[in-house]
């Protein structure tokens, strides 16, 4: 059978020849052995986002973070000097989990001046230093200064809290993020703090869901009832106009509409309420009256392709963190936390400027719910994808030029694992 010639518009993948254009294996998404390698090669070595500074509003604020993929729990806290720290959530005495509320496996948060172990009462300051030991005189050659909580590398960037579980990170956080992701610097995240959060347990490998959110090739089919006129069509498909990769990270930007889309009919929305409240999948129809959120005042790195009109820039930060910035003056984040080779926890947070009245609050809630439903449409396919891949009936798959970000993710994942194996081999030698 004759092969189709490469279409002239298929140019994005060609800009990154190291990615190739061949068939792609998904063995990295079905192999338990590969998952174990990922845990060590990626999730114990990459910088991972674990929250935002708004979760630590006061001196003494803390929250815990359960990272099943690394088999550890973290305490993230703001000390009395205002500095943010992260520690392994393990008491230095007998290894008991230090901070927990109802059950040791649940995450918790609060405000305190010290952390006290529920087992024997050892106490630690917000800076991790051991402050009190019950019957200290009964221990041998004991010095409290030698038993602080085990610290975790922790840095804050644009209000996002990142940790690195390796003993010595190979890169600083800023070097790891690189120039493309750092193009977000200057976005007024501190003004966009009204948050709506959801979480779901997904029956697929973590990368399968990342793939679903880093290409828009599926939009005209899977989300056909969420049509945006002139952008999507069942027959013509949908093409995002800007793709970019930088180091291990990826970016996709899409076009949109200008002004307030009152020309859109109820048939153009997913639910009738969208037209009634003037808010939906793309956000509130009216941008907030905040100069810093006007697209003309945003950092150039938000829309690096200079799209006009521009709607969304989707920053895929390796390995499992996504920031989507919307032209309508809000943003959302996704996180994909592996729990096994074929399951993961999906977390989504929606951020808006604080509501000034009930109408704005309703628009924010409608946006969050409609956007969540669109995400769950993607989630509804994942179990079937995982089952099909695990059948191993097919071992290589073709990817289109629009799926350059999918190709890139799987190549980077393989590269990190192979680098880890080479280093381990060198150490053993």
BELSULPE-V395703 format. One record per residue. RES is the residue in one small letter. NEAR is the number of other C-alpha atoms within 8 Angstrom. Layout:
BEGIN
RES_NEAR + RES_NEAR
END
This chain:
BEGIN
x_2 + x_3 + x_4 + x_4 + x_4 + x_5 + x_5 + x_5 + x_4 + x_10 + x_8 + x_11 + x_12 + x_8 + x_6 + x_8 + x_7 + x_4 + x_9 + x_8 + x_6 + x_5 + x_8 + x_9 + x_8 + x_11 + x_7 + x_10 + x_14 + x_12 + x_9 + x_8 + x_6 + x_10 + x_12 + x_8 + x_9 + x_11 + x_11 + x_10 + x_12 + x_12 + x_14 + x_11 + x_12 + x_11 + x_11 + x_11 + x_9 + x_9 + x_8 + x_9 + x_9 + x_7 + x_9 + x_13 + x_7 + x_8 + x_11 + x_13 + x_15 + x_14 + x_13 + x_14 + x_10 + x_10 + x_10 + x_10 + x_11 + x_9 + x_6 + x_10 + x_12 + x_12 + x_13 + x_12 + x_13 + x_16 + x_13 + x_8 + x_6 + x_8 + x_7 + x_11 + x_12 + x_13 + x_12 + x_12 + x_13 + x_11 + x_12 + x_8 + x_6 + x_5 + x_7 + x_9 + x_10 + x_11 + x_12 + x_12 + x_8 + x_5 + x_6 + x_8 + x_6 + x_9 + x_10 + x_9 + x_8 + x_7 + x_9 + x_8 + x_7 + x_8 + x_11 + x_10 + x_13 + x_6 + x_5 + x_6 + x_9 + x_13 + x_12 + x_15 + x_11 + x_13 + x_7 + x_11 + x_11 + x_14 + x_9 + x_8 + x_10 + x_7 + x_6 + x_7 + x_5 + x_5 + x_7 + x_5 + x_4 + x_6 + x_6 + x_10 + x_7 + x_5 + x_9 + x_11 + x_14 + x_8 + x_9 + x_11 + x_10 + x_11 + x_9 + x_9 + x_7 + x_7 + x_10 + x_11 + x_13 + x_14 + x_13 + x_13 + x_12 + x_8 + x_4 + x_4 + x_11 + x_5 + x_7 + x_7 + x_9 + x_8 + x_7 + x_8 + x_11 + x_10 + x_7 + x_10 + x_11 + x_10 + x_10 + x_10 + x_7 + x_7 + x_9 + x_8 + x_8 + x_6 + x_7 + x_12 + x_11 + x_10 + x_8 + x_9 + x_8 + x_7 + x_8 + x_7 + x_8 + x_11 + x_10 + x_14 + x_15 + x_14 + x_8 + x_12 + x_13 + x_10 + x_10 + x_8 + x_7 + x_13 + x_12 + x_10 + x_10 + x_9 + x_11 + x_13 + x_8 + x_8 + x_11 + x_11 + x_7 + x_9 + x_12 + x_7 + x_7 + x_5 + x_9 + x_13 + x_11 + x_8 + x_4 + x_6 + x_11 + x_12 + x_7 + x_11 + x_8 + x_8 + x_12 + x_8 + x_11 + x_9 + x_5 + x_11 + x_13 + x_13 + x_13 + x_13 + x_15 + x_12 + x_13 + x_9 + x_8 + x_6 + x_5 + x_6 + x_8 + x_5 + x_4 + x_8 + x_8 + x_9 + x_6 + x_11 + x_13 + x_9 + x_7 + x_8 + x_6 + x_13 + x_11 + x_6 + x_9 + x_10 + x_14 + x_14 + x_10 + x_11 + x_12 + x_12 + x_11 + x_8 + x_9 + x_8 + x_4 + x_6 + x_6 + x_8 + x_11 + x_10 + x_6 + x_4 + x_8 + x_11 + x_11 + x_7 + x_10 + x_10 + x_11 + x_7 + x_6 + x_6 + x_10 + x_5 + x_8 + x_13 + x_13 + x_12 + x_13 + x_12 + x_12 + x_12 + x_13 + x_8 + x_9 + x_12 + x_13 + x_11 + x_12 + x_11 + x_12 + x_12 + x_10 + x_12 + x_12 + x_13 + x_12 + x_11 + x_11 + x_11 + x_10 + x_13 + x_12 + x_12 + x_10 + x_10 + x_13 + x_12 + x_13 + x_15 + x_12 + x_12 + x_11 + x_11 + x_11 + x_13 + x_12 + x_13 + x_11 + x_8 + x_9 + x_6 + x_6 + x_7 + x_7 + x_9 + x_10 + x_9 + x_14 + x_12 + x_9 + x_11 + x_14 + x_11 + x_8 + x_11 + x_11 + x_8 + x_8 + x_10 + x_8 + x_8 + x_10 + x_11 + x_10 + x_7 + x_8 + x_13 + x_11 + x_7 + x_10 + x_14 + x_8 + x_9 + x_13 + x_7 + x_7 + x_7 + x_6 + x_7 + x_9 + x_8 + x_9 + x_7 + x_11 + x_6 + x_9 + x_13 + x_11 + x_12 + x_14 + x_10 + x_11 + x_12 + x_11 + x_10 + x_9 + x_9 + x_10 + x_9 + x_8 + x_10 + x_12 + x_8 + x_9 + x_9 + x_8 + x_8 + x_8 + x_8 + x_8 + x_7 + x_6 + x_5 + x_4
END
